[in-house]
Amino acid sequence: MNWNILYTAGARRDLRNIYEYIAYDLLVPDKAEEQTRGIMREIRALEAMPMRYLLYDEEPWYSARLRFFVVDRYLVFYMPNESKNTVNIVRIMYGGRDIRRQLSEAAVEY
């Protein structure tokens, strides 16, 4: 059974920001495309088995059942919804950022 992948506005914005930073700030457009495609490929893999990754271990996200996984230096945060057979991609962020702050800003979106 395949799950449907849905991106929040914040996750779509994150992906676009990752691309733009690598392509326009670092001036490596080929790497920008490679990186964003790689992230999206790993996200698509959630269609088959979304529960395989760990719950984020800080509250209130742990209780909300927020999960995450790593793609290179980026963290992908998502929430499976078993009753709707969907996976909501909440945020995609660089691992060196203030994760707690970034997730707090996204709270209204998931």
PyMOL CGO cylinders between C-alpha atoms (Angstrom):
from pymol import cmd
from pymol.cgo import CYLINDER

trace = [
    CYLINDER, 0.00, 0.00, 0.00, 1.44, 3.37, -1.01, 0.3, 1, 1, 1, 1, 1, 1,
    CYLINDER, 1.44, 3.37, -1.01, 0.98, 6.47, 1.08, 0.3, 1, 1, 1, 1, 1, 1,
    CYLINDER, 0.98, 6.47, 1.08, 0.32, 9.88, -0.44, 0.3, 1, 1, 1, 1, 1, 1,
    CYLINDER, 0.32, 9.88, -0.44, 2.99, 12.51, 0.15, 0.3, 1, 1, 1, 1, 1, 1,
    CYLINDER, 2.99, 12.51, 0.15, 1.82, 16.06, 0.88, 0.3, 1, 1, 1, 1, 1, 1,
    CYLINDER, 1.82, 16.06, 0.88, 4.10, 19.08, 1.36, 0.3, 1, 1, 1, 1, 1, 1,
    CYLINDER, 4.10, 19.08, 1.36, 3.14, 21.93, 3.67, 0.3, 1, 1, 1, 1, 1, 1,
    CYLINDER, 3.14, 21.93, 3.67, 3.74, 25.46, 2.40, 0.3, 1, 1, 1, 1, 1, 1,
    CYLINDER, 3.74, 25.46, 2.40, 6.70, 25.66, 4.78, 0.3, 1, 1, 1, 1, 1, 1,
    CYLINDER, 6.70, 25.66, 4.78, 8.28, 22.49, 3.38, 0.3, 1, 1, 1, 1, 1, 1,
    CYLINDER, 8.28, 22.49, 3.38, 7.84, 23.72, -0.20, 0.3, 1, 1, 1, 1, 1, 1,
    CYLINDER, 7.84, 23.72, -0.20, 9.41, 27.02, 0.80, 0.3, 1, 1, 1, 1, 1, 1,
    CYLINDER, 9.41, 27.02, 0.80, 12.28, 25.18, 2.52, 0.3, 1, 1, 1, 1, 1, 1,
    CYLINDER, 12.28, 25.18, 2.52, 13.02, 23.16, -0.60, 0.3, 1, 1, 1, 1, 1, 1,
    CYLINDER, 13.02, 23.16, -0.60, 12.97, 26.28, -2.77, 0.3, 1, 1, 1, 1, 1, 1,
    CYLINDER, 12.97, 26.28, -2.77, 15.26, 28.10, -0.30, 0.3, 1, 1, 1, 1, 1, 1,
    CYLINDER, 15.26, 28.10, -0.30, 17.73, 25.21, -0.31, 0.3, 1, 1, 1, 1, 1, 1,
    CYLINDER, 17.73, 25.21, -0.31, 17.84, 25.29, -4.10, 0.3, 1, 1, 1, 1, 1, 1,
    CYLINDER, 17.84, 25.29, -4.10, 18.21, 29.07, -4.27, 0.3, 1, 1, 1, 1, 1, 1,
    CYLINDER, 18.21, 29.07, -4.27, 20.93, 29.20, -1.62, 0.3, 1, 1, 1, 1, 1, 1,
    CYLINDER, 20.93, 29.20, -1.62, 23.07, 26.57, -3.34, 0.3, 1, 1, 1, 1, 1, 1,
    CYLINDER, 23.07, 26.57, -3.34, 22.40, 27.83, -6.88, 0.3, 1, 1, 1, 1, 1, 1,
    CYLINDER, 22.40, 27.83, -6.88, 22.57, 31.60, -6.34, 0.3, 1, 1, 1, 1, 1, 1,
    CYLINDER, 22.57, 31.60, -6.34, 24.55, 32.20, -3.16, 0.3, 1, 1, 1, 1, 1, 1,
    CYLINDER, 24.55, 32.20, -3.16, 27.08, 29.40, -3.54, 0.3, 1, 1, 1, 1, 1, 1,
    CYLINDER, 27.08, 29.40, -3.54, 26.88, 29.64, -7.35, 0.3, 1, 1, 1, 1, 1, 1,
    CYLINDER, 26.88, 29.64, -7.35, 26.62, 25.89, -7.89, 0.3, 1, 1, 1, 1, 1, 1,
    CYLINDER, 26.62, 25.89, -7.89, 23.33, 25.35, -9.78, 0.3, 1, 1, 1, 1, 1, 1,
    CYLINDER, 23.33, 25.35, -9.78, 24.12, 21.74, -10.71, 0.3, 1, 1, 1, 1, 1, 1,
    CYLINDER, 24.12, 21.74, -10.71, 24.66, 20.87, -7.06, 0.3, 1, 1, 1, 1, 1, 1,
    CYLINDER, 24.66, 20.87, -7.06, 21.45, 22.73, -6.13, 0.3, 1, 1, 1, 1, 1, 1,
    CYLINDER, 21.45, 22.73, -6.13, 19.44, 20.57, -8.49, 0.3, 1, 1, 1, 1, 1, 1,
    CYLINDER, 19.44, 20.57, -8.49, 21.21, 17.41, -7.37, 0.3, 1, 1, 1, 1, 1, 1,
    CYLINDER, 21.21, 17.41, -7.37, 20.59, 18.23, -3.70, 0.3, 1, 1, 1, 1, 1, 1,
    CYLINDER, 20.59, 18.23, -3.70, 16.91, 19.08, -4.04, 0.3, 1, 1, 1, 1, 1, 1,
    CYLINDER, 16.91, 19.08, -4.04, 16.23, 16.06, -6.26, 0.3, 1, 1, 1, 1, 1, 1,
    CYLINDER, 16.23, 16.06, -6.26, 18.00, 13.85, -3.73, 0.3, 1, 1, 1, 1, 1, 1,
    CYLINDER, 18.00, 13.85, -3.73, 15.87, 15.18, -0.89, 0.3, 1, 1, 1, 1, 1, 1,
    CYLINDER, 15.87, 15.18, -0.89, 12.69, 14.68, -2.92, 0.3, 1, 1, 1, 1, 1, 1,
    CYLINDER, 12.69, 14.68, -2.92, 13.75, 11.14, -3.88, 0.3, 1, 1, 1, 1, 1, 1,
    CYLINDER, 13.75, 11.14, -3.88, 14.22, 10.23, -0.21, 0.3, 1, 1, 1, 1, 1, 1,
    CYLINDER, 14.22, 10.23, -0.21, 10.86, 11.78, 0.65, 0.3, 1, 1, 1, 1, 1, 1,
    CYLINDER, 10.86, 11.78, 0.65, 9.17, 9.71, -2.08, 0.3, 1, 1, 1, 1, 1, 1,
    CYLINDER, 9.17, 9.71, -2.08, 10.59, 6.59, -0.43, 0.3, 1, 1, 1, 1, 1, 1,
    CYLINDER, 10.59, 6.59, -0.43, 8.22, 7.31, 2.47, 0.3, 1, 1, 1, 1, 1, 1,
    CYLINDER, 8.22, 7.31, 2.47, 5.36, 6.14, 0.22, 0.3, 1, 1, 1, 1, 1, 1,
    CYLINDER, 5.36, 6.14, 0.22, 6.28, 2.54, 1.01, 0.3, 1, 1, 1, 1, 1, 1,
    CYLINDER, 6.28, 2.54, 1.01, 7.15, 2.63, 4.72, 0.3, 1, 1, 1, 1, 1, 1,
    CYLINDER, 7.15, 2.63, 4.72, 6.68, 5.98, 6.48, 0.3, 1, 1, 1, 1, 1, 1,
    CYLINDER, 6.68, 5.98, 6.48, 6.94, 4.63, 10.05, 0.3, 1, 1, 1, 1, 1, 1,
    CYLINDER, 6.94, 4.63, 10.05, 10.53, 3.46, 9.62, 0.3, 1, 1, 1, 1, 1, 1,
    CYLINDER, 10.53, 3.46, 9.62, 12.14, 6.63, 10.95, 0.3, 1, 1, 1, 1, 1, 1,
    CYLINDER, 12.14, 6.63, 10.95, 12.40, 7.84, 14.53, 0.3, 1, 1, 1, 1, 1, 1,
    CYLINDER, 12.40, 7.84, 14.53, 10.07, 10.17, 16.36, 0.3, 1, 1, 1, 1, 1, 1,
    CYLINDER, 10.07, 10.17, 16.36, 11.62, 13.56, 17.12, 0.3, 1, 1, 1, 1, 1, 1,
    CYLINDER, 11.62, 13.56, 17.12, 12.39, 13.23, 20.82, 0.3, 1, 1, 1, 1, 1, 1,
    CYLINDER, 12.39, 13.23, 20.82, 11.50, 16.73, 22.05, 0.3, 1, 1, 1, 1, 1, 1,
    CYLINDER, 11.50, 16.73, 22.05, 8.12, 17.92, 23.22, 0.3, 1, 1, 1, 1, 1, 1,
    CYLINDER, 8.12, 17.92, 23.22, 5.63, 18.95, 21.99, 0.3, 1, 1, 1, 1, 1, 1,
    CYLINDER, 5.63, 18.95, 21.99, 6.69, 17.25, 18.75, 0.3, 1, 1, 1, 1, 1, 1,
    CYLINDER, 6.69, 17.25, 18.75, 7.19, 13.82, 20.28, 0.3, 1, 1, 1, 1, 1, 1,
    CYLINDER, 7.19, 13.82, 20.28, 3.58, 13.73, 21.48, 0.3, 1, 1, 1, 1, 1, 1,
    CYLINDER, 3.58, 13.73, 21.48, 2.43, 15.01, 18.08, 0.3, 1, 1, 1, 1, 1, 1,
    CYLINDER, 2.43, 15.01, 18.08, 4.19, 11.96, 16.52, 0.3, 1, 1, 1, 1, 1, 1,
    CYLINDER, 4.19, 11.96, 16.52, 6.53, 14.07, 14.37, 0.3, 1, 1, 1, 1, 1, 1,
    CYLINDER, 6.53, 14.07, 14.37, 9.18, 11.93, 12.68, 0.3, 1, 1, 1, 1, 1, 1,
    CYLINDER, 9.18, 11.93, 12.68, 12.39, 12.86, 10.90, 0.3, 1, 1, 1, 1, 1, 1,
    CYLINDER, 12.39, 12.86, 10.90, 15.24, 11.55, 8.83, 0.3, 1, 1, 1, 1, 1, 1,
    CYLINDER, 15.24, 11.55, 8.83, 18.51, 12.89, 7.48, 0.3, 1, 1, 1, 1, 1, 1,
    CYLINDER, 18.51, 12.89, 7.48, 19.44, 13.50, 3.84, 0.3, 1, 1, 1, 1, 1, 1,
    CYLINDER, 19.44, 13.50, 3.84, 23.05, 14.64, 3.65, 0.3, 1, 1, 1, 1, 1, 1,
    CYLINDER, 23.05, 14.64, 3.65, 23.11, 17.66, 6.00, 0.3, 1, 1, 1, 1, 1, 1,
    CYLINDER, 23.11, 17.66, 6.00, 19.36, 18.28, 5.91, 0.3, 1, 1, 1, 1, 1, 1,
    CYLINDER, 19.36, 18.28, 5.91, 16.62, 17.09, 8.24, 0.3, 1, 1, 1, 1, 1, 1,
    CYLINDER, 16.62, 17.09, 8.24, 13.22, 16.20, 6.85, 0.3, 1, 1, 1, 1, 1, 1,
    CYLINDER, 13.22, 16.20, 6.85, 10.39, 16.42, 9.40, 0.3, 1, 1, 1, 1, 1, 1,
    CYLINDER, 10.39, 16.42, 9.40, 7.11, 14.70, 8.63, 0.3, 1, 1, 1, 1, 1, 1,
    CYLINDER, 7.11, 14.70, 8.63, 3.91, 13.37, 10.15, 0.3, 1, 1, 1, 1, 1, 1,
    CYLINDER, 3.91, 13.37, 10.15, 2.24, 10.20, 8.90, 0.3, 1, 1, 1, 1, 1, 1,
    CYLINDER, 2.24, 10.20, 8.90, -1.56, 10.19, 9.11, 0.3, 1, 1, 1, 1, 1, 1,
    CYLINDER, -1.56, 10.19, 9.11, -2.64, 6.57, 9.17, 0.3, 1, 1, 1, 1, 1, 1,
    CYLINDER, -2.64, 6.57, 9.17, -6.36, 7.29, 8.94, 0.3, 1, 1, 1, 1, 1, 1,
    CYLINDER, -6.36, 7.29, 8.94, -5.88, 9.25, 5.69, 0.3, 1, 1, 1, 1, 1, 1,
    CYLINDER, -5.88, 9.25, 5.69, -2.94, 7.20, 4.39, 0.3, 1, 1, 1, 1, 1, 1,
    CYLINDER, -2.94, 7.20, 4.39, -0.91, 10.40, 3.94, 0.3, 1, 1, 1, 1, 1, 1,
    CYLINDER, -0.91, 10.40, 3.94, 2.51, 11.66, 4.90, 0.3, 1, 1, 1, 1, 1, 1,
    CYLINDER, 2.51, 11.66, 4.90, 2.69, 15.39, 5.58, 0.3, 1, 1, 1, 1, 1, 1,
    CYLINDER, 2.69, 15.39, 5.58, 6.15, 16.82, 4.99, 0.3, 1, 1, 1, 1, 1, 1,
    CYLINDER, 6.15, 16.82, 4.99, 6.36, 19.59, 7.61, 0.3, 1, 1, 1, 1, 1, 1,
    CYLINDER, 6.36, 19.59, 7.61, 9.83, 21.11, 7.26, 0.3, 1, 1, 1, 1, 1, 1,
    CYLINDER, 9.83, 21.11, 7.26, 13.13, 20.50, 5.49, 0.3, 1, 1, 1, 1, 1, 1,
    CYLINDER, 13.13, 20.50, 5.49, 16.02, 22.30, 7.14, 0.3, 1, 1, 1, 1, 1, 1,
    CYLINDER, 16.02, 22.30, 7.14, 19.76, 22.43, 7.38, 0.3, 1, 1, 1, 1, 1, 1,
    CYLINDER, 19.76, 22.43, 7.38, 20.89, 20.39, 10.38, 0.3, 1, 1, 1, 1, 1, 1,
    CYLINDER, 20.89, 20.39, 10.38, 23.07, 23.20, 11.73, 0.3, 1, 1, 1, 1, 1, 1,
    CYLINDER, 23.07, 23.20, 11.73, 20.14, 25.55, 12.29, 0.3, 1, 1, 1, 1, 1, 1,
    CYLINDER, 20.14, 25.55, 12.29, 18.11, 26.10, 15.45, 0.3, 1, 1, 1, 1, 1, 1,
    CYLINDER, 18.11, 26.10, 15.45, 15.77, 23.14, 14.98, 0.3, 1, 1, 1, 1, 1, 1,
    CYLINDER, 15.77, 23.14, 14.98, 13.51, 23.98, 17.92, 0.3, 1, 1, 1, 1, 1, 1,
    CYLINDER, 13.51, 23.98, 17.92, 12.91, 27.52, 16.65, 0.3, 1, 1, 1, 1, 1, 1,
    CYLINDER, 12.91, 27.52, 16.65, 12.28, 26.37, 13.09, 0.3, 1, 1, 1, 1, 1, 1,
    CYLINDER, 12.28, 26.37, 13.09, 9.77, 23.74, 14.21, 0.3, 1, 1, 1, 1, 1, 1,
    CYLINDER, 9.77, 23.74, 14.21, 8.02, 26.22, 16.48, 0.3, 1, 1, 1, 1, 1, 1,
    CYLINDER, 8.02, 26.22, 16.48, 7.49, 28.51, 13.52, 0.3, 1, 1, 1, 1, 1, 1,
    CYLINDER, 7.49, 28.51, 13.52, 6.01, 25.61, 11.55, 0.3, 1, 1, 1, 1, 1, 1,
    CYLINDER, 6.01, 25.61, 11.55, 3.59, 24.56, 14.31, 0.3, 1, 1, 1, 1, 1, 1,
    CYLINDER, 3.59, 24.56, 14.31, 0.58, 26.20, 12.70, 0.3, 1, 1, 1, 1, 1, 1,
    CYLINDER, 0.58, 26.20, 12.70, 1.17, 24.32, 9.42, 0.3, 1, 1, 1, 1, 1, 1,
    CYLINDER, 1.17, 24.32, 9.42, 0.91, 20.71, 10.55, 0.3, 1, 1, 1, 1, 1, 1,
]
cmd.load_cgo(trace, "trace")
